[in-house]
Amino acid sequence: MSLKKPQRARPVNAAAKPAKSAKSVRPAASLKNGTAHAQLPGAEGDAAYAREVLLLESQAIASVMGRANGAFSEAVQRVLDCTRAGGRVVVTGMGKPGFIAQKISATFSSTGTPSLYLHPAEALHGDLGRLAGGDLVLALSNSGETDEVVRLLPALERLGMPIIALTSDAKSRLARAAAVVLEIGPTPEACPLGLAPTTSTVALLALGDALAMTVLHRRGFSVEQFAELHPGGALGKRLMRVREVMRTGRMNPVVAWDQPLREAVAVMTRTEGRPGATSIVDRQGKLVGIFTDGDLRRLVEEGPVDFNDPIRSVMGRSPRTVGPDDLATTAADLLREGRIDQVPVVDDQHRPVGLLDVQDLLAARLLA
């Protein structure tokens, strides 16, 4: 069975024209010999029909591109004004658009725009209490006539909640109740029955993502801010700072350069966590060297050791260092390339404020 050719989306105003890609894309309903894709045997027919579905969905997105106009800009500004005043973007929708609403809300939240998903049916049975003054409602409904969403409108009006509507029908009850209407236009479903939400939900998702990303862009949301909200993800680990994993306080061994070797060994031994190294500082407290378990083993291998010698006579000079605000991945690369197990962490005065051990990076899964 072939998919019927979708109607071209009508722009919301004369200035907004559908994207050129939308005009040039049309579903290939059948092969040259007239055999419908769905009638082809096995994988060949399946792949051909899947391409038709994807073609329709991509055309829906291309059509929505022509609808990013003044209303879209107003929606962006309303979201910015809402969140700057301490409000949240409350996203709602029923059925398949409800799942899209949950995803859009999650995208807002993960990019620094406070948001929550409100199930419209549950809202009518007490969950309206989740809303607070200053919140903004983003309501999704392809038809704009979804019963659960429409029944929610009078309550939102009583609460003084402004609505941004994402819908295909600018004359629907949802659209009439909204302060701003983002219209996706007609989107024939990529379903042989023309019923299952497919192209319509793709269009809703695309426009919702565009709204969230434009808000992110306007706010100047940084990679570092993104990482703060994703500490458990791969990006969060990549952007982790040395200060988040370094050893400080009682776990950061430091010895004065005029102290005897025995004192340095004692400090390394009794320091919590047994890091196997100590930073060496001068009278001003600035880092001048490092002494490690490996240094001690090499001394013993060379012959008799006088543990009363000052540590400055046997310490490693000009050690590699990192700063507390350096990326932990940068420190990991330094340890790997230098084939060392510890590196002092120094401040802008070159004073040791921490010690980074290879075990700390392994625990944070920054080293394999």
C-alpha positions in Angstrom: 0.0 0.0 0.0 1.5 3.4 -0.9 1.3 6.6 1.1 -0.7 9.4 -0.3 1.0 12.6 -1.3 0.9 15.1 1.6 -0.7 18.5 1.2 1.7 21.4 1.2 1.5 23.3 4.5 0.0 26.8 4.2 2.3 29.5 5.8 0.7 31.4 8.7 1.4 34.7 7.0 2.3 36.0 3.6 6.0 36.5 4.5 6.5 33.0 5.7 7.2 30.6 2.8 7.7 26.9 3.1 11.3 25.8 2.8 12.5 24.8 -0.7 13.3 21.3 0.5 9.6 20.9 1.4 8.6 21.7 -2.2 11.1 19.4 -3.8 10.4 16.4 -1.6 7.5 14.1 -2.6 6.9 10.5 -1.5 7.8 7.9 -4.0 4.5 6.0 -3.8 5.5 3.2 -6.2 8.2 1.7 -8.3 8.5 2.5 -12.0 6.5 -0.6 -13.0 3.7 0.5 -10.8 4.2 -2.2 -8.1 3.5 -0.7 -4.7 6.5 -0.9 -2.3 4.3 -2.6 0.3 3.8 -5.5 -2.2 7.5 -6.1 -2.8 8.7 -9.3 -1.1 10.8 -9.4 2.0 13.4 -6.9 3.1 13.3 -5.0 -0.3 9.7 -4.0 0.2 10.1 -3.2 3.9 13.1 -0.9 3.2 11.2 0.8 0.4 8.2 1.5 2.5 10.3 2.7 5.4 11.9 5.2 3.1 8.4 6.5 2.2 7.7 7.0 5.9 11.0 8.8 6.5 10.4 10.9 3.5 7.0 12.1 4.8 8.4 12.8 8.2 11.3 14.8 6.8 8.9 16.7 4.6 6.8 17.6 7.7 9.9 19.0 9.4 10.8 21.0 6.2 7.3 22.4 6.1 7.5 23.5 9.8 10.7 25.4 8.9 8.6 28.0 7.0 6.6 28.6 10.2 9.4 30.0 12.4 8.1 33.5 12.3 7.1 36.4 14.6 4.9 34.1 16.7 7.9 31.8 17.3 10.0 34.8 18.4 7.2 35.9 20.8 7.1 32.4 22.3 10.9 32.5 22.9 10.6 35.8 24.6 7.7 34.7 26.8 9.8 31.6 27.9 12.7 33.9 28.7 10.6 36.4 30.6 8.9 33.6 32.5 12.0 31.8 33.7 13.9 35.0 34.5 11.1 35.9 36.9 11.4 32.5 38.6 8.6 30.7 36.7 8.7 27.3 34.9 7.7 26.0 31.5 4.9 23.5 32.2 4.5 21.3 29.2 1.3 19.3 28.7 -0.2 16.9 26.1 -2.2 13.8 25.9 -1.5 10.4 24.2 1.4 10.5 21.7 1.8 14.3 21.9 2.0 13.7 25.7 5.1 11.6 25.2 6.5 14.4 23.0 5.6 16.9 25.7 7.6 14.9 28.3 10.6 14.9 26.0 10.4 18.6 25.3 10.1 19.3 29.0 13.1 17.2 29.7 15.1 19.1 27.0 14.2 22.4 28.6 15.2 21.2 32.1 18.5 19.7 30.9 19.5 23.0 29.2 18.9 25.3 32.1 15.2 26.2 31.6 13.1 25.0 34.6 10.3 22.8 33.4 7.9 20.0 34.3 5.5 17.8 32.5 1.8 18.0 33.6 -0.5 15.2 32.6 -3.7 16.9 31.5 -6.0 14.2 32.9 -4.2 14.1 36.2 -4.2 17.9 36.3 -8.0 17.8 36.5 -7.8 15.6 39.5 -5.5 17.6 41.7 -2.2 17.9 39.8 -3.1 21.5 39.1 -1.6 22.1 42.5 1.8 21.6 40.9 1.5 24.9 39.2 2.8 28.1 40.7 2.4 31.8 40.0 4.6 32.9 37.1 4.5 29.5 35.3 3.9 29.3 31.6 2.0 26.4 29.9 3.2 24.9 26.7 0.3 22.8 25.4 0.6 20.2 22.6 -2.3 18.9 20.6 -2.2 18.2 16.9 -6.0 18.8 16.4 -6.2 21.5 19.1 -9.4 19.7 20.2 -8.0 16.9 22.5 -10.7 16.5 25.1 -8.4 16.3 28.2 -6.4 19.4 27.0 -9.5 21.4 26.2 -11.1 20.6 29.5 -7.9 22.0 31.2 -8.2 25.4 29.5 -10.8 27.0 31.8 -8.8 26.1 34.9 -5.6 27.5 33.4 -7.5 30.7 32.6 -8.7 31.0 36.2 -5.1 30.5 37.4 -3.9 33.2 35.1 -1.5 30.8 33.3 -0.5 32.1 29.8 -0.5 29.4 27.1 1.7 28.7 24.2 -0.1 26.3 21.8 1.6 23.8 19.5 -1.0 22.6 17.1 -1.9 22.1 13.5 -5.1 24.2 13.6 -4.9 27.9 14.4 -8.7 28.0 14.7 -9.0 25.2 17.3 -10.2 25.7 20.9 -6.7 25.3 22.2 -5.4 27.9 19.8 -8.1 30.4 20.6 -7.3 30.1 24.3 -3.5 30.6 23.8 -1.5 33.8 24.0 0.8 32.5 21.3 0.1 29.8 18.6 2.9 27.8 17.0 1.2 26.1 14.1 2.7 23.0 12.5 0.2 23.1 9.7 -1.4 20.0 8.0 0.8 16.9 8.4 -0.7 13.8 6.8 0.3 10.9 8.9 2.9 8.4 7.6 0.5 5.5 8.3 -1.3 3.3 5.8 -4.5 4.0 7.7 -3.7 7.7 8.0 -4.4 7.5 11.7 -1.4 6.7 13.8 0.4 9.9 15.0 3.7 9.9 13.1 4.4 13.0 11.0 2.4 15.1 13.4 4.4 14.1 16.4 7.7 14.5 14.5 6.6 18.1 13.7 5.6 18.8 17.3 8.9 17.5 18.5 10.9 19.4 16.0 9.2 22.7 16.8 9.5 22.0 20.5 13.2 21.3 20.2 13.6 24.5 18.1 11.9 26.5 20.9 14.1 25.0 23.6 17.3 25.4 21.6 16.5 29.0 20.7 15.9 29.8 24.3 19.2 28.1 25.2 20.9 30.2 22.5 19.4 33.5 23.7 20.4 32.7 27.3 24.0 32.1 26.3 23.9 28.7 28.1 27.5 27.4 28.2 29.0 23.9 27.8 30.2 24.2 31.5 26.6 24.9 32.6 25.4 21.9 30.6 28.0 19.7 32.3 26.8 20.9 35.7 23.4 19.5 34.9 24.8 16.2 33.5 27.4 15.2 36.1 26.8 11.5 35.5 27.0 11.6 31.7 30.0 11.3 29.4 30.0 15.0 28.8 29.9 15.7 32.5 33.0 13.6 33.0 34.8 15.2 30.1 34.2 18.6 31.6 35.0 17.6 35.2 37.5 19.9 36.9 40.6 18.9 38.8 39.2 20.4 42.0 36.3 17.9 41.9 38.7 14.9 42.2 41.9 16.2 43.8 42.9 15.4 47.4 42.9 18.3 49.7 43.3 19.1 53.4 44.6 16.2 55.4 44.8 14.1 52.2 47.2 16.6 50.6 50.8 15.9 52.0 53.2 18.8 52.1 56.7 18.9 53.5 59.1 21.9 53.9 62.3 21.6 51.8 64.6 21.8 54.8 62.9 18.8 56.5 64.9 15.5 56.6 64.0 12.7 54.3 62.7 10.6 57.2 60.0 13.3 57.8 58.9 13.2 54.2 58.6 9.4 54.3 56.6 9.7 57.6 54.3 12.3 56.1 53.6 10.1 53.1 53.0 7.1 55.3 50.6 8.8 57.7 48.6 10.9 55.2 45.0 9.7 54.8 44.7 7.7 51.7 48.4 6.9 51.4 49.0 8.8 48.1 52.6 7.7 47.8 53.9 11.2 47.2 54.4 14.5 48.9 54.7 18.1 47.6 57.9 20.0 48.7 57.6 23.7 49.4 60.1 26.5 50.2 59.8 29.0 53.1 57.1 31.0 51.2 55.0 27.8 50.8 55.6 27.6 47.1 56.1 24.3 45.3 59.7 23.5 44.5 59.6 19.7 44.2 57.9 16.4 44.7 59.0 13.2 46.4 57.4 9.8 45.6 57.5 6.2 46.7 59.3 5.5 43.4 62.0 8.1 44.3 62.5 6.3 47.6 62.9 2.9 45.9 65.4 4.2 43.5 67.5 5.8 46.4 67.5 2.4 48.2 68.6 0.6 45.0 71.5 3.0 44.6 73.1 2.2 48.0 72.9 3.3 51.7 70.4 6.1 52.4 70.9 8.8 55.0 67.4 9.6 56.2 68.7 12.7 57.9 69.6 14.4 54.6 67.3 17.3 53.8 64.5 16.4 51.4 65.6 19.1 48.9 68.7 17.1 48.2 66.8 14.1 46.8 63.4 15.5 45.7 62.3 15.7 42.1 62.7 19.3 40.9 60.4 21.3 38.7 57.5 18.8 38.8 54.6 18.8 36.4 51.6 20.6 37.9 48.0 21.3 37.1 45.5 23.9 38.4 42.3 23.2 40.3 40.2 24.6 37.4 42.0 22.6 34.7 40.0 19.8 33.1 40.5 16.5 34.8 40.9 14.9 31.4 43.9 17.2 30.8 45.4 16.0 34.0 44.7 12.4 33.0 46.6 13.0 29.7 49.5 14.5 31.7 49.8 11.5 34.0 49.4 9.1 31.0 52.0 10.8 28.8 54.5 11.4 31.7 54.0 7.8 33.1 53.6 9.2 36.6 51.1 8.4 39.3 50.7 11.8 41.1 50.7 15.5 40.2 50.6 18.5 42.5 47.7 20.9 42.1 48.8 24.5 42.5 47.1 27.9 42.8 48.0 31.0 40.9 50.8 31.7 43.5 52.3 28.2 42.8 51.3 26.9 46.2 50.2 23.3 46.4 46.4 23.2 47.2 45.9 19.6 46.3 47.3 16.4 45.0 45.9 14.4 42.1 46.6 10.7 42.2 46.0 8.2 39.4 43.7 6.3 41.6 41.4 9.3 41.8 41.1 9.4 38.1 40.5 5.7 37.9 37.7 6.0 40.5 36.1 8.8 38.4 36.5 6.6 35.3 38.6 9.2 33.6 41.3 6.7 33.0 40.9 3.2 31.7 
